[in-house]
Amino acid sequence: MDSWKRARGILDGAGIPPERLARVRPLSGGTYNTVEELVLTDGSRCVLKTAPDAPGLRYESRLLVSEAEFYRRAEEAGVPAPRLLALDDDNTTLLMTACPGTPWDGSLTEAEQAGLRTELGGQVAALHRVTGPAFGYPSGALGPLAADWRTAFTGMLDAVLDDARRFEARLPRPTAEIDRGLRAAYDALDEVTVPALVHFDLWRGNVLVERPAERERSAESVRPADPVRIGGLIDGERMLWGDPLADFVSLALLGNIRNDEAFLAGYREAGGRTGFDPPALLRLALYRAYLYLIMLVETVPRKMGEDALRWREEEVAPQLVGALDEIREATS
C-alpha cells in the first residue's frame, strides 16, 4: 500500500490523474537506484526511479539530475530514450516513460547483432552532436561544471581514488601508484575543447531491443522478416559533458571498440569522428581506467557478494592494469 500510495502521489505531481494507476511492480536489473514499473489503465507504462539512502561513490550524488538531463537531450537529438515526465524537488525520484523492447541478450543472431550495432553507432553519433555549457557531471556531484575537460576529468579521477581510499577498496595496485600512472597521460586531455553529450554506460544491458513480435502493428504494415531494432537507450544517470571517446569504453566493455566494425561504420556514416591517433589512444586508456576503477571501488558500498567480487577481480582488475600499462608504455 505504501508503494501504491507513493506512486499515485508521484503521478499526480506529474499531471497524470492518480486514478489511472492500475499496477505497480518492481523491475530488476538496476544496481543502484530502486526501479518500478507503473502500468496505467490504458495499458501505457511509466518507470519510476528512486535514489537510495545508502552511501555511495562521490559521483553518485544526485545521479537522477544527470539522468533527467540525458533524457531531455536525447529527445533533442532524436534518439530513442525514455521521455522525462517529472523529477521531484529533492532530486531523489524520477518518473519517465517506458521504452519498448527488452535488454539486449544472447538470443540474437550474428546478422541481427551487426544490424543493431550499426544502428547504435548512428544513434551515438547523434548524441555526440549535442553539446553542453561546460565539462563534467550536470548533477554537480563533484562541483560546478569546468571550463576545460582536463580540469573536469582529472577531478573525476581524483574523486574515485578518494573513494577507493575511503572504502579501502581492493585494487590491483596501490592508489598512489595508480594516481602517478594516470597523470602521465593528462596532457592528452587538452585536445578536447567541445563538451559533448556522453552517456558513459552504454553496455548491452542499457540498450533495449525491440523485436517485430513486440511491436504494435497491423499484418499489412509489418512483415515477419522485419528486423529487430533499438527500442531505447536507458539508464542515463552517468551522463556527462565531455569527450565523445569516453563512450567507447562501455560500448566495448572489457573489449576494444576498434574491433567493432559494424558500430564504427554506423557511427562514421552518421558523421561521428573516430580517429585513433596516439593522444586519442591515451585518452581511451584514461577512460577505461576510470570506468574500471568505478567498477572495482563500488563493490564496497554496494556490499556485493563473493561471486560478483570474484568476477570483478578476475575480469575487471586486469583491464585496469592493462590500461595503466598502456599509458606507461606510451609515455615512457
Secondary structure, 3 states (H helix, E strand, C coil): CHHHHHHHHHHHHCCCCHHHEEEEEECCCCCCCEEEEEEECCCCEEEEEECCCCCCCHHHCCHHHHHHHHHHHHHHHCCCCCCEEEECCCCCEEEEECCCCEECCCCCCHHHHHHHHHHHHHHHHHHHCCECCCEECCCCCCCCCECCHHHHHHHHHHHHHHHHHHHCCCCCCCHHHHHHHHHCCHHHHHHCCCCEEECCCCCHHHEEEECHHHCCCCCCCCCCCCCCEEEEECCHHHCEEECHHHHHHHHCCCCCHHHCHHHHHHHHHCCCCCCCCHHHHHHHHHHHHHHHHHHHHCCCCCCCCHHHHHHHHHHHHHHHHHHHHHHHHHHC
